[in-house]
Amino acid sequence: MKKRKPITAAKLTPRLRQVVRLTSLGCTLTDVGAILGISPNTADNHRTRAMKVLGVDRTALLTRAAIKLRVSSINDQLTAAEKRKLGPRRKKKRAR
């Protein structure tokens, strides 16, 4: 049986921590990009790198790791500044 390395947040850069936190709050890659001022593709690259560093392969597991490693908490929410950067949410048109 192969030993697993302990998961640690120490190897996450500050930017990776931001992306992990926002992802754990349920933000899409477009939302993460808008809040951090980066493209959604760059946000995806950061998320993928963070997942590799933390040894997870699913976004749900990334959220779990973020809470476990205290990068995010269960009660965490977007700050007022993050909400402003996100802007108003577009309403989807209903088909009649």
C-alpha positions in Angstrom: 0.0 0.0 0.0 1.3 3.4 -1.0 1.6 6.0 1.7 -0.1 9.3 1.0 1.6 12.6 1.6 -0.2 14.8 4.1 -2.2 17.5 2.5 -0.8 21.0 3.3 -1.7 24.5 2.2 1.8 25.8 2.7 2.7 25.1 -0.9 -0.2 27.2 -2.2 0.8 30.7 -3.5 -1.3 33.6 -2.4 -3.1 33.7 -5.8 -3.8 29.9 -5.6 -5.3 30.5 -2.1 -7.6 33.2 -3.5 -8.7 31.0 -6.4 -9.3 28.0 -4.0 -11.3 30.2 -1.6 -13.5 31.7 -4.3 -14.1 28.2 -5.9 -15.0 26.8 -2.5 -17.6 29.6 -2.2 -19.3 28.4 -5.4 -17.9 31.0 -7.8 -17.6 29.9 -11.5 -14.4 30.4 -13.4 -15.9 33.5 -15.0 -16.8 34.9 -11.5 -13.3 34.1 -10.2 -11.8 35.9 -13.3 -14.0 38.9 -12.8 -13.2 39.2 -9.1 -9.5 38.8 -9.5 -9.1 40.7 -12.8 -7.8 37.6 -14.7 -9.3 35.7 -17.6 -11.4 32.6 -16.9 -8.8 30.4 -18.6 -6.1 31.7 -16.2 -8.5 31.1 -13.3 -8.9 27.5 -14.6 -5.1 27.1 -14.8 -4.8 28.3 -11.2 -7.6 26.0 -10.0 -6.0 23.0 -11.8 -2.6 23.8 -10.3 -4.1 24.1 -6.8 -5.9 20.8 -7.2 -2.6 19.1 -8.2 -0.8 20.6 -5.2 -3.5 19.5 -2.8 -3.8 16.1 -4.4 -7.5 16.2 -5.4 -9.2 15.6 -8.7 -12.6 17.1 -8.2 -13.9 20.6 -7.4 -16.0 19.2 -4.5 -12.9 17.7 -3.0 -11.1 21.0 -3.5 -13.8 22.7 -1.5 -13.5 20.0 1.2 -9.7 20.5 1.3 -10.1 24.3 1.5 -12.3 24.0 4.6 -10.1 21.3 6.2 -6.9 23.4 5.6 -8.7 26.6 6.7 -8.2 28.4 3.4 -12.0 28.9 3.6 -14.6 28.3 6.3 -18.1 27.0 6.2 -19.5 30.4 7.1 -17.2 32.3 4.6 -18.9 34.7 2.1 -17.9 37.0 -0.6 -16.7 40.4 0.7 -18.5 43.6 -0.3 -15.5 44.5 -2.6 -15.7 41.1 -4.3 -19.4 41.4 -4.8 -18.8 44.9 -6.4 -16.2 43.5 -8.8 -18.6 40.7 -9.7 -21.2 43.2 -10.7 -24.9 42.5 -11.1 -25.9 39.0 -12.1 -27.5 38.6 -15.4 -31.0 37.3 -15.3 -31.8 34.4 -17.7 -34.6 35.0 -20.0 -37.5 32.6 -19.7 -38.8 30.8 -22.7 -42.5 31.3 -23.3 
